[in-house]
């Protein structure tokens, strides 16, 4: 069963009408209703506010990292473990081919259904997840294999055991090491980019976001609780924080907004996967025209351009 958000009620009604018309075998009615559905989808999705985009980024039917891996990666082979503590199921790593290019894909996975949400820890990696990502990134560097990072997490796991095993150090180490990694790297926010937990696999030659993804230093609910002492003011917080792809591109914090299907990735998973695949192939072509030194300088310049500071 498809899941519909509050602002998708008109779309839900038309979907149900189409399903009933098909059961009755009323072909003319189906054709008319499908045309009406196309118009309604265009009308609804072209007028989304920031909070509605946040809802889409968290949509339960939205493709997760594993969905994209299955759709775009050929001859996929999974890589496990940080070689220090354990294999974190919230952080996936696969080697394979995208359009004939050997690549390593590292992504955060939320999981569907209670069993797999618990297995994936709701997409919140422990420190061993970030150490696993770094170990595999260093392996990619050794063999000159490009890396595609897929970001989708509410944040790094804040539990006691994660802190005991050095969560903040693991994230800081990734930021430091990935900033100087010689491998070609592309980071794509596919859903929810939550704070340092997302940034820990987001330092790359290019960082881009899907049309209906978000990236924030704190969740809107957390922001509302701190600023207004009312988590229910999350809609106000979403607008104030400027966390949508369009906002971050306007602020020059990301390199591009990927042309996710206008109907949303949850309604067109293949179209969304093709958008990532096409951008990644074009990214490799662009990076192949640069020397390693030029790439690293561009990456460093981009990092240093974030924010404002003054040298005394």
N, C-alpha and C positions, 0 to 999 in steps of 0.2 A: 504494500500500500504506500502510495506517495504521501509525503508530509507537506502540508501547506501552511505557510505563515499567515499571520492576520491580514496582511495587505494582499494576499493571493487568493482571497475568498472568491472573487469574481472569476478567476482562472479555474479554481476548483469547481465552481458551478458549471462552467462550460465543459470541463473535462468529463464531469458526470453526465451531462446532457449528451455528449458525443458517445460515451460508453453505452448509454441507454438506446440511442439511435442505432448503434451498431448491432445491439442485441435484437432490435426489432427489424433489422435489415433495411432501414430507411436510408438508402444511399444519398439521395438529394439533400436530406436534412443533415447528414454527416458532413457533406461538402460545404454547406452554408455555415454550419457550426464551427468547422475547422478554420474557415476564413475569419469568422468572428473571433476565434481564439487567438489567431495570429495578431489581429488588430489589438485585442485586449492585452496580450503579453507585451506588445510594443509600447502601448500606452502606460501600463503599470511600471515596467522596468526603465523607461526613459525618464521617470519622475521620482526616482527613489531619493529619500533623504539619507543622511549619514547613518542614522540608527537602523534603518532598513538594510543598508549595506552591511552593517555589523551583523544583523540577523542572518543575512545570506552567507557571510563568512563562516558562521557557526551552524549553518543548515545541516541537519542530521543526514541528509541525502547527498551532501556535497562530497565530491571525490577526495579521498585521502591519498597519502603518498603511495600506498600499495596499489591503489586503483590506477594511478598514473604509471607506475612501474610496469604493471601488467599491460597497459595500453601502448607504451612507447618503447619499452626495452626488450630487445630480442636476445635470445640465449642468456637469459638472466640467471646469475649464480649468486646466492646470498653469502655474505661474509659476516662472521659472528665475532663478538667478544672484544674486550679492551686489553686482554692479556695481563690483567692485573687483579680483577675482582670477579666480574661476571658479564654475561651478555644482557644488555639492557634492551628489552623488547619495545620500548618507546622510541628507540632510534634504529632505523632500518639502514642497511647498506647492501647494495647489489652491484655486481659488475656485469656488463653486457654491451650491447651495441644499439646505438640510436642512428638510424639511417646510414648504417655501415661504419659509423665512428665508434671505436671502443671508448667506453665511458664508465665511470663509477657514479652511482646515484646514492646519495645519503639523505635520508629524510626522516621526519618525525611522524609517528603514526598514532592516531587517537584510538582506533578500534571501534567496532560496531557491536551493539548488544552488550549486556552486563558482563558476560564471561570475557569477551575480548577487550572491553574497556578496562577491566581490572588487569588483564594480562599486559596491556599497553600502558597501564597507569594513566589513562585518560590523556595520553600524548605528552606527559610531563616527564622528561628524562631525569634520571639520577646522574651524579657525576661520572659514573662509569659509561653512561651513554655518550657524554661529550668526549670522554677519553677514547672511546671506541671510534667516534667520528674523526678525531684527530689522528689516531693510529692509522686509519684507513686513508685519510687525506695525505699523510706522509708517505704511505705506500704508493699512492697515485703519483705523488711528486717524483718518487724514485724511478718509476717506469714511464713517466711523462704521459699520464692518462688524465684527460679532462674530468672535472668533477661537476655534477649537477646537484646542488643542495635544494631540497624541498622543505620549506619551512611551514609548520602548522602545529602550533602549541599554545596553550593558554599561559605557559611559562615553565621555567625549570621547577622540578619538584621541591617544595619548601619544607619537607618533613625532616625530623630530627636526624634520621639515619643518613640522609643526603648531606646535611650539614656536617655530620661527624666524618664523612668520607671526603669532605673538601669540595662542596658544590661551587662556592665562589671562586676557588682556585682553579677548578676545572674550566669554568667559563672564561675566566681571565686568561688562562693559558691558551685556549682556543683563539681568543681575540688576538693575542700576541703572535701566535704561530701562523694563523691563517693570513694575517696581514702581509707576511713575507713568504708565503708558500709559492713555489715556482710553477706549480701546476696551473693550468687554465681553470678558472672557477666561475660558475654562474649560480647565484642564489635566487630562488623564486619563492615568494610568499604565496602559497596556494590557498590559504584559509586565514588562520589566525596567527599573527606574529606577536607573541607575548614577551615583551621585555628582553632581558639578557638571555633568557632561555631560548629565544629565537635568534638573537644576534650572535650567539655562540657558533652558529653555523651560517651566519649571514655576511661575514667579511669575505668579499669576493671581488673579482675583476669587475663584475656587474651585478647589481642587485635590482630585481624587478618584482612587480606585484601583479597578481591577477586582478581583473577589473573589480571584482567584489570581495577582495581580501582587505584585511586591516593590519596595521602594525602600531603598537603602542607601548609605552613604558610601564603602564599599569592598566588593568582592565577598567572599563568605564564604571563598573559597579564599585570597584575599589576606590577609584577617583571620587565618585559621588559620595561614598561613605566618609572619605577624608575631608573633602571640601565643604560638603553640605550636611554631613552626618546623616545622610539618607541614601542608601543604596538604590532606592527606587527612582532617583533622579539620574539614572544612567543615560537616558536619552539626551539630557542637557549636557552631561559629561562627554558623550560621544561627539557632539557637535563642537564643543569647546576644545577638545583635545586634538582635532585635525588628524585623525588616524586612518582615513580612507586612502586608497591608492592615488586618487586625483590630488588630494591635499599634499601627500608626501612628494609627488612628482612636481607639483607647483613649488614646493619648498626646496627642491633640488636635493632631496634626501635619498631618492631612488633614481635609477637610470631610465626606466620605462614602465608603462602600464600595459600588460599583456591583453590582447584583444579577446578576452573571454567571451563566449557567446552571450549575446544580449539577454537571452532567457536565463542565464546563469549556468554554472558548471553542473549543478544538480539536475538540470533538465537536459543537458547535452554534454555528457562526460567525454564522448569521443571528440567533439569540437574543441573542448577545453584542452584535452590531451594534445591534439594537433597544434594548438596555439603554442604550447610549451615546446613541442618537438621542433616546430618551424623556427621559433626564436632561438633555440639552442643551436641548431645547425647554422643559422646565420651568425650567431655569436662566435662559433668556432672558426668560420671563414674570416671574420673580422680579426680575431685574435691571432690567426695564422699569419697575418700580414704584419704583425709586430714582433720584435725580438723580445726575449724574456726580460731584458733590462727595461725596455720601453713599457712593457706591461706592468712591471712592478712599480715603475715610477708613476704611471697613470693611477694605479691602485692607491699608492701612498698619497698622491696629490688629492685624490678624491676623499680619502679619509681625513686629511688635514683641512679640507674645505668645509667640513661639517661644523656648524656652530660658529661662534665669533669669539675671538680672543685677541689680546694685544701683547706684544713683546716689549718688555721694559729694559 
